[in-house]
């Protein structure tokens, strides 16, 4: 009787734990950021034409499912590498809390449901963009991580593509707004990636991942990449100022340039002194730069009384 009671209790207590493990497979913090960028792109699409909130919601839900699939299958492919690194060894798969079959099944279901959902609610283009993002992330970026330091370029493209789903889900035409947001997302990732890769360079090396700080232990080229891409962000964040009207354009421009200036400053300090302190500072600034730049962009549109098409 005691044995049976223990078994029932074990089952009861294990279910919430398994749910948490499945949630962990989706990398929730990354998923939240993806949702935010999709929603922001959908909102900004209203600047060039009518937008249905339902289309934006459909884009968010479908993209969330595909992102969850990508994260899960990424962990399935990298399970042996994750097991070697203390930062990732406690993930559900390397810690044996979930089996490979469970993770692959979960990832496959999320991908299929997400793709069909985007296709039936928004059409072929949105579904194709979702599939393209998934292929880039799972089948190109993930294998490249153990082969070449240029993997971050492909990873940055995949990371920026969800904004295209959010934009084109509304039926909006290609416009300077989406070009600027895509470039913002693409370039922002490089200093962010370099900070993380530098902080965990020893673990990446143990896991066999050829990140730039692993290939170049001095960190010099990691710093160069961070600075060059941060400099490239300056004209990119300025583009929306010319799409806005009235005094608010100058308010936005000042805010965007200050935020990007701080990002560039943190990148420059990292280049001059490659240390844990400067890398962590760069990482913190990166996590502030993107959301506040997008927020400034969105708030500026609320106060701008006319926008060119």
VMD Tcl script that draws the C-alpha trace (Angstrom):
set ca {
  {0.00 0.00 0.00}
  {2.80 2.38 0.88}
  {4.59 1.48 -2.35}
  {1.44 2.16 -4.37}
  {0.89 5.46 -2.55}
  {4.46 6.54 -3.27}
  {4.03 5.67 -6.93}
  {0.88 7.76 -7.24}
  {2.54 10.66 -5.45}
  {5.59 10.38 -7.67}
  {3.36 10.57 -10.73}
  {1.51 13.56 -9.34}
  {4.69 15.45 -8.53}
  {6.39 14.50 -11.78}
  {3.69 15.91 -14.06}
  {4.32 19.60 -13.19}
  {8.04 18.88 -13.52}
  {7.58 17.42 -17.00}
  {5.50 20.42 -18.02}
  {8.32 22.69 -16.85}
  {10.79 20.62 -18.87}
  {8.70 20.96 -22.03}
  {8.44 24.70 -21.41}
  {12.22 24.82 -20.94}
  {12.63 23.21 -24.37}
  {11.05 26.31 -25.92}
  {13.67 28.64 -24.36}
  {10.98 30.98 -22.93}
  {13.08 34.15 -22.77}
  {14.00 33.86 -26.43}
  {10.37 33.04 -27.30}
  {9.16 36.18 -25.50}
  {11.63 38.30 -27.46}
  {10.50 36.68 -30.72}
  {6.86 37.42 -29.87}
  {7.70 41.03 -29.05}
  {9.46 41.59 -32.38}
  {6.65 39.94 -34.37}
  {4.06 42.09 -32.59}
  {6.15 45.24 -33.08}
  {6.49 44.55 -36.81}
  {2.75 43.96 -37.07}
  {2.05 47.25 -35.31}
  {4.46 49.21 -37.49}
  {2.83 47.73 -40.60}
  {-0.19 49.85 -39.68}
  {1.91 52.88 -40.62}
  {1.60 51.98 -44.30}
  {-1.90 50.53 -44.46}
  {-4.82 49.00 -42.56}
  {-3.92 46.11 -40.26}
  {-6.15 43.50 -38.65}
  {-5.17 42.75 -35.02}
  {-6.22 39.16 -35.71}
  {-3.56 38.83 -38.39}
  {-0.90 39.99 -35.93}
  {-2.21 37.55 -33.31}
  {-2.13 34.69 -35.82}
  {1.44 35.63 -36.74}
  {2.45 35.63 -33.07}
  {0.90 32.23 -32.34}
  {2.23 30.54 -35.47}
  {5.70 31.98 -35.04}
  {5.73 30.98 -31.37}
  {5.05 27.35 -32.31}
  {7.76 27.32 -34.97}
  {10.22 29.00 -32.60}
  {9.41 26.37 -29.96}
  {10.09 23.66 -32.51}
  {13.40 25.22 -33.49}
  {14.55 25.47 -29.88}
  {13.57 21.87 -29.11}
  {15.20 20.37 -32.21}
  {18.28 22.52 -31.68}
  {18.64 20.90 -28.26}
  {18.07 17.45 -29.75}
  {20.88 17.96 -32.26}
  {23.22 19.48 -29.67}
  {22.44 17.08 -26.83}
  {26.00 15.71 -26.67}
  {27.48 19.19 -26.77}
  {25.08 20.46 -24.11}
  {26.11 17.59 -21.84}
  {29.73 18.80 -21.92}
  {28.95 22.36 -20.85}
  {27.94 23.23 -17.30}
  {25.75 26.07 -18.58}
  {23.56 23.65 -20.56}
  {24.12 20.28 -18.89}
  {20.96 20.67 -16.81}
  {18.70 21.03 -19.83}
  {15.92 18.39 -20.03}
  {17.67 16.21 -22.63}
  {21.28 15.95 -21.37}
  {20.00 15.52 -17.80}
  {17.75 12.65 -19.01}
  {14.54 14.23 -17.72}
  {13.13 13.89 -21.24}
  {14.05 11.31 -23.85}
  {15.32 12.08 -27.34}
  {12.11 10.65 -28.80}
  {9.98 12.94 -26.61}
  {11.97 16.02 -27.59}
  {11.95 15.22 -31.32}
  {8.22 14.42 -31.21}
  {7.48 17.69 -29.41}
  {9.58 19.68 -31.87}
  {8.03 17.99 -34.89}
  {4.48 18.54 -33.67}
  {5.14 22.22 -32.92}
  {6.64 22.71 -36.37}
  {3.79 20.99 -38.21}
  {1.06 22.73 -36.23}
  {2.77 26.12 -36.49}
  {3.31 25.82 -40.24}
  {-0.25 24.67 -40.95}
  {-1.59 27.39 -38.65}
  {0.31 30.15 -40.48}
  {-0.69 28.74 -43.86}
  {-4.41 28.43 -43.07}
  {-4.75 31.75 -41.24}
  {-2.33 34.00 -43.12}
  {-1.40 32.31 -46.37}
  {1.56 30.87 -48.20}
  {4.03 33.74 -47.69}
  {3.81 33.74 -43.90}
  {4.09 29.94 -43.79}
  {7.07 30.01 -46.16}
  {8.84 32.61 -44.02}
  {8.19 30.49 -40.95}
  {9.58 27.37 -42.61}
  {12.55 29.34 -43.93}
  {13.37 30.64 -40.47}
  {13.11 27.13 -39.04}
  {15.35 25.61 -41.72}
  {17.98 28.31 -41.27}
  {18.03 27.89 -37.50}
  {17.76 24.11 -37.13}
  {19.44 22.69 -40.22}
  {21.99 25.35 -41.19}
  {22.91 27.48 -38.16}
  {22.94 24.63 -35.62}
  {25.34 22.33 -37.56}
  {27.53 25.32 -38.51}
  {28.27 26.04 -34.84}
  {30.72 23.13 -34.71}
  {32.29 23.93 -38.09}
  {32.87 27.65 -38.56}
  {32.77 30.91 -36.63}
  {30.63 32.41 -39.42}
  {27.66 30.56 -37.92}
  {26.64 33.79 -36.18}
  {25.88 35.42 -39.53}
  {23.33 32.73 -40.38}
  {22.05 32.80 -36.80}
  {21.52 36.56 -37.04}
  {19.51 36.19 -40.26}
  {17.33 33.53 -38.63}
  {16.93 35.72 -35.55}
  {15.74 38.68 -37.61}
  {13.32 36.80 -39.86}
  {10.37 36.68 -37.42}
  {9.82 40.42 -37.98}
  {9.20 39.62 -41.64}
  {6.48 37.17 -40.61}
  {4.85 39.84 -38.45}
  {5.03 42.46 -41.20}
  {3.90 40.43 -44.21}
  {1.17 38.70 -42.19}
  {-0.71 42.00 -42.36}
  {-0.53 42.18 -46.14}
  {1.66 45.29 -46.00}
  {4.01 45.92 -48.95}
  {7.78 46.07 -48.61}
  {8.63 49.44 -47.06}
  {11.48 51.30 -45.41}
  {9.89 50.53 -42.03}
  {10.40 46.78 -42.29}
  {13.83 47.19 -43.87}
  {14.97 49.29 -40.91}
  {13.49 46.91 -38.32}
  {14.99 43.85 -40.01}
  {18.44 45.48 -40.16}
  {18.08 46.57 -36.53}
  {17.39 42.99 -35.44}
  {20.14 41.59 -37.67}
  {22.93 43.95 -36.60}
  {21.93 44.10 -32.93}
  {22.66 40.41 -32.52}
  {26.40 40.58 -33.26}
  {27.62 42.55 -30.21}
  {25.08 40.57 -28.16}
  {26.42 37.24 -29.49}
  {30.05 38.29 -29.00}
  {29.45 39.20 -25.35}
  {27.85 35.82 -24.65}
  {30.45 33.89 -26.65}
  {33.29 35.62 -24.80}
  {31.79 34.96 -21.37}
  {31.30 31.27 -22.15}
  {34.24 30.76 -24.53}
  {35.80 27.99 -22.39}
  {32.54 26.05 -22.32}
  {32.01 26.55 -26.04}
  {35.53 25.21 -26.62}
  {34.80 22.17 -24.44}
  {31.59 21.60 -26.37}
  {33.39 21.79 -29.70}
  {31.64 24.95 -30.87}
  {33.73 27.18 -33.13}
  {32.49 30.53 -31.93}
  {34.74 33.49 -32.80}
  {36.22 33.85 -29.28}
  {37.12 30.14 -29.44}
  {38.83 30.45 -32.83}
  {40.51 33.71 -31.74}
  {41.20 33.37 -27.98}
  {42.56 36.93 -27.80}
  {39.05 38.25 -28.40}
  {40.38 40.99 -30.69}
  {38.26 40.03 -33.69}
  {35.23 39.53 -31.45}
  {35.66 43.12 -30.32}
  {36.12 44.32 -33.90}
  {32.92 42.56 -34.96}
  {31.00 44.09 -32.05}
  {32.24 47.61 -32.83}
  {31.73 47.41 -36.61}
  {28.15 46.17 -36.29}
  {27.36 48.70 -33.56}
  {28.62 51.48 -35.85}
  {26.44 50.10 -38.66}
  {23.45 50.37 -36.34}
  {23.75 54.17 -36.17}
  {22.31 54.93 -39.64}
  {19.85 52.05 -39.31}
  {18.19 53.42 -36.16}
  {18.07 56.85 -37.83}
  {15.94 55.64 -40.77}
  {12.59 55.83 -38.89}
  {13.21 59.52 -38.11}
  {12.75 60.23 -41.83}
  {9.56 58.17 -41.93}
  {7.97 60.12 -39.08}
  {6.54 63.62 -39.27}
  {6.53 66.57 -36.91}
  {8.81 67.31 -33.94}
  {8.49 63.74 -32.66}
  {10.96 62.61 -35.33}
  {13.73 64.56 -33.59}
  {12.76 63.22 -30.18}
  {12.89 59.69 -31.53}
  {16.21 60.34 -33.28}
  {17.86 61.63 -30.10}
  {16.62 58.66 -28.05}
  {17.66 56.12 -30.69}
  {21.10 57.67 -31.15}
  {21.71 57.85 -27.40}
  {20.76 54.19 -26.97}
  {22.92 53.15 -29.91}
  {25.74 55.37 -28.67}
  {25.68 53.50 -25.36}
  {25.73 50.20 -27.25}
  {28.67 51.38 -29.34}
  {30.49 52.63 -26.25}
  {30.07 49.26 -24.52}
  {31.30 47.50 -27.67}
  {34.32 49.82 -27.86}
  {35.23 49.18 -24.23}
  {34.96 45.46 -24.88}
  {37.35 45.81 -27.83}
  {39.87 47.76 -25.76}
  {39.67 45.46 -22.74}
  {38.39 41.95 -23.38}
  {37.36 40.97 -19.88}
  {34.42 39.44 -18.08}
  {33.49 42.89 -16.76}
  {33.34 44.57 -20.18}
  {31.59 41.56 -21.74}
  {28.90 41.55 -19.05}
  {28.44 45.29 -19.45}
  {28.03 44.83 -23.20}
  {25.51 42.03 -22.63}
  {23.47 44.19 -20.22}
  {23.47 47.14 -22.60}
  {22.40 44.88 -25.48}
  {19.41 43.66 -23.48}
  {18.35 47.28 -22.94}
  {19.11 48.59 -26.42}
  {16.74 46.47 -28.49}
  {13.51 46.71 -26.45}
  {13.91 50.42 -25.73}
  {14.75 51.25 -29.35}
  {11.66 49.37 -30.55}
  {9.58 51.03 -27.82}
  {10.83 54.47 -28.86}
  {9.93 53.64 -32.45}
  {6.41 52.55 -31.51}
  {5.75 55.51 -29.20}
  {7.03 57.91 -31.86}
  {4.47 56.62 -34.34}
  {1.70 57.25 -31.81}
  {2.62 60.93 -31.63}
  {3.44 61.42 -35.29}
  {0.43 62.93 -37.06}
  {1.27 61.80 -40.60}
  {3.56 59.29 -42.22}
  {4.72 59.02 -45.81}
  {3.73 55.86 -47.64}
}
mol new
graphics top color blue
foreach p $ca { graphics top sphere $p radius 0.5 }
foreach p [lrange $ca 0 end-1] q [lrange $ca 1 end] { graphics top cylinder $p $q radius 0.2 }
display resetview
